[in-house]
Amino acid sequence: MSPALPLTGGCLCGAVRYTVSEVARETCTCHCRMCQKQSGAPFMGFVTAERQALSLSGEVRRYRSSGFATRGFCPICGSALTFEYDHEPALVGLTVGTLDDPEAAPPTLHWGVESQLSWLKLADGLPHRTTEEDEAFQAAIRKAASPS
C-alpha cells in the first residue's frame, strides 16, 4: 500500500521542512549497522521519493557514510532526514520518523536483516531481505570498491 500524498515532515527543531508529492516505492525498514549507528535505534524506516517531487526548506547537511551513499541531517538538532544512493540519483529516502504523520507510511519490507538484532522479534508478516539479495545494492558496493 502506497502512502497517501502529499507527505509532509521535518526535523525536531523545525528548521528543516519538506513536502513530497510522489513516492517511488513503498516504505521499508533498514536494519543495517550504518542505520543502527546513525539512529541509535535497532532500525530506521524510509519512504523513497522521487527527487523532483521533493520540496525542501532549510539547510540539510550531508554526511558521506559510505563509498556509495550520503545521509542528510539537520545541522541544528541533528535529526536524520535523508538517505541518497549514488546509483539512484533520481530518488531520495526520507526517514519515516520525521514525517508529520509516520502512520501514513507503514513498512512493507524489512531490509538488511542480516544485521537485525537477535533480541528484536518482528511478527508483522512482512518479507525480510538481506543486502546480499539486493542486486542493485551489491552492484553499488562493487562499483564503489573498484578503482576509478
Secondary structure, DSSP 8 states (H G I E B T S, - for coil): ----S-EEEE-SSSS-EEEES-BSS-EEEE--HHHHHHHTSS-EEEEEEEGGGEEEES--EEEEEETTEEEEE-TTT--EEEEEETT-TTEEEEEGGGBS-GGGS-EEEEE-GGG--TT----S---EE-GGG-HHHHHHHHHHHS--
